[in-house]
């Protein structure tokens, strides 16, 4: 019988198969590297010090599946499926590893059902008052820093302007800037976590996520991320909420995008937009696998219609397939950006996003709907 390894032994075992670096303090520490199964770069995650033993996961070959345990890793190692990277029979061993996990290489690609079921209807509440107080204090500092232009340095707003955002939008959205990494005492944010040294506030652009007039979440778009897969950092203690959810109104059209900057670009382009006498409800950012709590599903479902404008790439298409499946029979359609995302369309291509969205709305309202209202308006 295989037993759980100690955290250090498991980390050492994995480290013999792929180079790892620590990227977070989650669950006693999280390490990242190339996947020793599929070879996906920076998609592999290891948490060796969990209460129930170590665990590992890969965004590529285990996407949509739960974390696997250290026991699973040892089993695959003992079966010869996880050798060192220079093993001469590497490709065949990879196929065997997928088979052991109940997959094939082909099955790991997008399918009609490619993402997990929605989260159960658990409580969905804002952070405690002490956290909100500390977060608002930091946000106030960050907003001041965004508008503090130095004589010898470029304005910190330059990057945001390059992403297509105007000063008016930055002020309205209370976007801030943190010039250097900071750590703040956990207790001042109402948090207790023996695995964390404090609340980490990396250098970057500070984005507040509001709902019902309260601050639910802070995220920071890092200026110099160590891992390209972790450009955005969610500040400890934040609650899960779609960015811009307060803009949604029942019975009006709504758009779901991936990132908050894309949501702001779209909101900025639309303004007080109306089409055929109907104002556009709003634009909310949900990432590719977030925003699936029951409370948010209800709010999305009340939009008529709901457009899914996640990125035009594999992850965005997978997320869109999920929403089209979840809201089957509802007024929901794929609004696929061309190219990639709303920000790219505006900044790199110089497109009139307002007119582009208007065209898609016109197609919806003037088309003869089939018995199933699910359409692709890409």
C-alpha positions in Angstrom: 0.0 0.0 0.0 1.3 3.4 -1.0 1.3 5.9 1.8 1.4 9.7 1.8 4.8 11.3 1.6 6.0 14.1 3.8 5.7 17.5 2.1 9.5 17.8 1.7 9.8 14.3 0.2 7.0 14.9 -2.2 8.5 18.2 -3.3 11.9 16.5 -3.8 10.3 13.7 -5.8 8.5 16.0 -8.2 11.6 18.3 -8.4 13.5 15.3 -9.8 11.1 15.2 -12.8 10.6 18.9 -13.5 12.2 22.2 -12.4 10.0 24.0 -9.8 9.8 27.4 -8.3 7.7 28.7 -5.5 4.9 31.0 -6.7 2.5 31.3 -3.7 2.0 30.5 0.0 -1.4 28.8 -0.7 -2.0 25.7 1.5 1.5 25.8 2.9 3.2 26.8 -0.3 2.6 26.3 -4.0 5.3 25.5 -6.7 5.0 25.8 -10.5 6.9 24.3 -13.4 6.5 22.4 -16.7 4.2 19.4 -16.5 6.2 16.1 -16.3 3.2 14.4 -18.0 2.2 16.5 -21.0 5.2 18.9 -21.0 3.0 22.0 -20.8 5.1 25.0 -19.8 4.2 26.8 -16.5 0.9 24.8 -16.3 1.9 22.4 -13.5 1.2 23.2 -9.9 2.3 21.4 -6.7 1.1 21.9 -3.1 3.2 19.5 -1.1 2.2 20.5 2.5 -1.6 20.1 2.6 -3.4 18.7 5.6 -4.4 15.6 3.6 -1.1 15.1 1.9 0.5 16.7 -1.1 -1.4 17.3 -4.3 -0.7 18.3 -7.9 -2.6 19.6 -11.0 -1.9 20.6 -14.6 -4.0 23.2 -16.4 -3.4 21.3 -19.7 -3.7 17.6 -19.2 -5.9 17.7 -16.0 -8.1 20.8 -16.9 -11.6 20.3 -15.6 -10.5 17.5 -13.2 -9.7 17.7 -9.5 -6.2 17.9 -8.0 -4.5 14.6 -7.9 -2.7 13.4 -4.7 0.9 12.6 -4.0 -0.1 8.9 -4.0 -1.3 9.2 -7.6 2.1 10.7 -8.5 4.0 7.9 -6.8 1.8 5.3 -8.5 2.4 6.8 -12.0 6.2 7.0 -11.1 6.3 3.4 -10.1 4.4 2.4 -13.3 7.1 4.2 -15.3 4.8 6.9 -16.5 6.7 9.8 -14.9 10.4 9.3 -15.7 13.1 12.0 -16.0 12.6 14.3 -18.9 15.4 12.8 -21.0 13.8 9.3 -21.0 14.1 7.8 -24.5 10.5 6.5 -24.6 9.0 9.7 -23.4 6.1 10.0 -26.0 4.9 6.5 -25.4 5.0 6.9 -21.7 2.9 10.0 -21.9 0.2 8.1 -23.7 0.3 5.4 -21.0 0.0 8.1 -18.3 -3.0 9.6 -20.0 -4.6 6.1 -20.2 -4.0 5.5 -16.5 -5.7 8.8 -15.7 -8.7 7.6 -17.9 -7.9 10.0 -20.7 -6.4 9.9 -24.2 -4.5 12.7 -25.9 -7.5 13.4 -28.1 -9.9 13.5 -25.1 -7.8 16.2 -23.5 -8.7 18.6 -26.2 -11.9 20.8 -26.1 -15.2 19.0 -26.3 -18.8 19.9 -26.0 -18.6 19.5 -22.2 -15.1 20.8 -21.3 -15.5 22.5 -17.9 -16.8 21.6 -14.4 -20.4 21.9 -13.4 -21.4 25.2 -11.7 -20.5 25.7 -8.1 -23.3 24.6 -5.7 -25.5 27.3 -4.2 -23.2 28.1 -1.3 -23.1 31.4 0.6 -21.7 34.3 -1.5 -20.9 37.2 0.8 -18.5 40.2 0.8 -15.4 40.1 3.1 -15.7 41.2 6.7 -15.8 44.9 7.6 -12.2 45.0 8.8 -11.0 43.6 5.5 -13.0 46.2 3.6 -11.6 49.0 5.7 -8.0 47.9 5.2 -8.6 47.3 1.5 -10.2 50.7 0.9 -7.3 52.4 2.7 -4.8 50.6 0.5 -7.0 51.4 -2.6 -7.0 55.1 -1.6 -3.2 55.1 -1.5 -3.0 53.3 -4.8 -5.4 55.8 -6.5 -3.2 58.6 -5.3 -0.1 56.9 -6.7 -1.8 56.4 -10.1 -2.2 60.2 -10.5 1.2 61.1 -9.0 3.4 61.9 -12.0 7.2 62.1 -11.4 9.4 64.5 -13.2 11.9 61.9 -14.4 9.6 58.9 -14.8 6.7 58.3 -17.2 3.2 58.5 -15.8 2.0 55.1 -14.4 -1.2 55.7 -16.4 0.8 55.2 -19.7 0.3 51.5 -19.7 -3.4 51.8 -19.1 -3.7 54.3 -21.9 -2.0 51.8 -24.1 -4.6 49.3 -23.1 -7.3 51.7 -24.4 -8.5 53.3 -21.2 -9.1 57.0 -20.8 -8.5 59.0 -17.7 -12.2 59.4 -17.2 -12.6 55.6 -17.1 -9.7 55.2 -14.7 -11.2 57.7 -12.3 -14.7 56.3 -12.6 -13.5 52.7 -11.9 -11.1 53.8 -9.1 -8.1 52.1 -10.6 -4.9 52.5 -8.6 -1.2 51.9 -8.9 1.1 50.3 -6.3 4.7 51.3 -7.2 6.5 48.6 -5.1 5.7 45.3 -3.4 4.2 45.6 0.1 3.4 43.3 3.0 0.8 44.2 5.5 0.0 42.5 8.9 -2.7 39.9 8.5 -4.6 41.0 11.7 -5.1 44.5 10.3 -7.0 42.9 7.4 -9.0 40.6 9.8 -7.1 37.5 8.6 -5.4 34.6 10.3 -3.3 32.2 8.3 -0.2 30.4 9.8 1.1 29.7 6.3 1.3 33.4 5.3 3.7 36.0 6.4 1.3 38.8 5.7 -1.0 40.2 3.1 1.1 40.4 -0.1 0.4 43.5 -2.3 2.6 43.2 -5.4 3.7 46.1 -7.5 1.2 46.8 -10.3 -2.2 48.2 -11.2 -4.8 47.9 -8.5 -8.4 47.0 -9.6 -11.3 47.1 -7.1 -14.3 44.8 -7.6 -17.5 46.2 -6.2 -20.9 44.7 -5.6 -23.9 46.2 -4.0 -21.9 49.3 -3.0 -19.3 47.2 -1.1 -15.7 46.2 -2.0 -15.6 42.5 -2.5 -12.3 42.0 -4.1 -8.9 43.5 -4.9 -6.8 42.3 -7.8 -3.4 43.6 -9.0 -2.2 43.3 -12.6 1.5 42.9 -11.8 4.0 45.1 -13.6 6.7 42.4 -13.6 5.1 39.0 -13.0 7.5 36.1 -12.3 5.1 33.8 -14.0 3.3 34.7 -17.2 0.4 32.6 -16.1 0.0 34.7 -12.9 -0.2 38.3 -14.3 -3.2 39.0 -12.0 -3.0 38.4 -8.3 -6.1 38.3 -6.1 -5.4 39.9 -2.7 -5.9 37.5 0.3 -9.3 37.7 1.9 -11.1 38.8 -1.3 -14.5 37.2 -2.2 -15.4 35.7 -5.5 -17.4 38.2 -7.6 -17.7 39.0 -11.3 -16.1 42.3 -12.1 -18.9 44.8 -13.1 -21.8 42.7 -11.9 -23.6 45.8 -10.6 -24.0 47.0 -14.2 -26.3 44.0 -15.1 -30.1 44.6 -15.1 -32.8 42.0 -15.6 -34.4 42.0 -19.0 -31.6 43.9 -20.7 -28.7 42.6 -22.8 -25.5 41.8 -21.0 -22.0 40.8 -22.1 -19.5 38.5 -20.2 -15.8 38.9 -21.0 -12.7 37.5 -19.3 -10.7 40.3 -17.8 -11.6 43.5 -16.0 -9.6 45.7 -18.4 -11.6 44.3 -21.3 -14.8 44.9 -19.4 -13.7 48.6 -18.8 -12.8 49.0 -22.5 -16.3 47.7 -23.5 -18.1 49.8 -20.9 -16.1 52.9 -22.1 -17.0 52.3 -25.7 -20.7 51.7 -25.1 -21.4 54.6 -22.7 -25.1 55.2 -22.4 -25.7 52.9 -25.3 -29.2 52.0 -26.5 -30.2 49.8 -29.5 -33.8 49.3 -30.6 -35.0 51.2 -27.5 -33.1 48.8 -25.2 -30.2 50.0 -23.1 -27.3 47.6 -22.9 -27.3 46.2 -19.3 -23.5 46.2 -18.8 -20.3 44.2 -19.1 -18.9 41.8 -16.5 -15.6 40.0 -16.3 -15.6 36.4 -15.2 -12.3 34.9 -16.4 -12.5 31.4 -17.9 -13.5 29.3 -14.9 -14.7 31.8 -12.3 -18.0 33.6 -11.6 -20.0 30.4 -11.4 -21.6 30.6 -8.0 -25.4 30.2 -8.0 -26.0 33.9 -7.2 -24.2 35.1 -10.3 -25.8 32.4 -12.5 -29.2 33.8 -11.6 -28.1 37.4 -12.5 -26.7 36.3 -15.8 -29.8 34.3 -16.7 -32.0 37.4 -16.2 -30.2 39.2 -19.1 -32.0 39.1 -22.4 -30.0 38.2 -24.3 -26.7 37.3 -22.7 -23.6 37.5 -24.9 -20.5 35.4 -24.2 -17.4 37.5 -25.3 -14.6 35.5 -23.8 -11.3 35.6 -25.7 -10.9 34.1 -29.1 -8.5 31.4 -28.1 -8.8 27.8 -26.8 -9.5 28.8 -23.2 -12.0 31.4 -24.2 -13.8 29.0 -26.5 -13.9 26.3 -23.8 -15.5 28.8 -21.4 -18.0 29.9 -24.0 -19.0 26.3 -24.7 -19.6 25.9 -20.9 -22.0 28.9 -20.8 -23.8 27.9 -23.9 -24.4 24.5 -22.4 -25.4 25.8 -18.9 -27.9 28.3 -20.4 -29.3 25.9 -23.0 -32.8 27.1 -24.0 -32.1 30.6 -22.8 -31.3 33.7 -24.9 -27.6 33.3 -25.0 -25.1 33.7 -27.8 -21.4 33.6 -28.5 -20.0 37.0 -29.4 -16.4 36.0 -30.4 -14.0 39.0 -30.4 -12.1 39.4 -33.7 -9.2 39.3 -33.0 -8.6 37.8 -29.5 -10.3 40.3 -27.1 -12.0 43.7 -26.9 -8.7 45.5 -25.9 -6.9 44.1 -28.9 -9.7 45.1 -31.2 -9.6 48.7 -30.0 -5.9 49.3 -29.4 -4.1 47.2 -32.0 -6.7 47.2 -34.7 -8.3 50.6 -34.2 -11.8 49.2 -34.5 -15.0 51.0 -33.4 -16.1 48.5 -30.6 -19.4 50.4 -30.1 -20.3 49.9 -33.8 -19.1 46.2 -33.7 -21.3 45.4 -30.7 -24.2 47.2 -32.2 -23.9 45.1 -35.4 -24.1 41.9 -33.3 -27.1 43.2 -31.4 -28.8 44.0 -34.7 -28.2 40.5 -35.9 -29.8 39.2 -32.8 -32.9 41.4 -32.8 -33.6 41.3 -36.5 -33.0 37.6 -37.1 -35.7 34.9 -37.1 -34.9 32.9 -34.0 -34.8 29.1 -34.4 -36.7 27.0 -31.9 -33.5 27.1 -29.8 -32.4 30.7 -29.2 -28.8 29.7 -28.9 -26.9 31.2 -31.7 -23.3 32.0 -32.8 -23.0 35.6 -33.8 -19.2 35.5 -34.3 
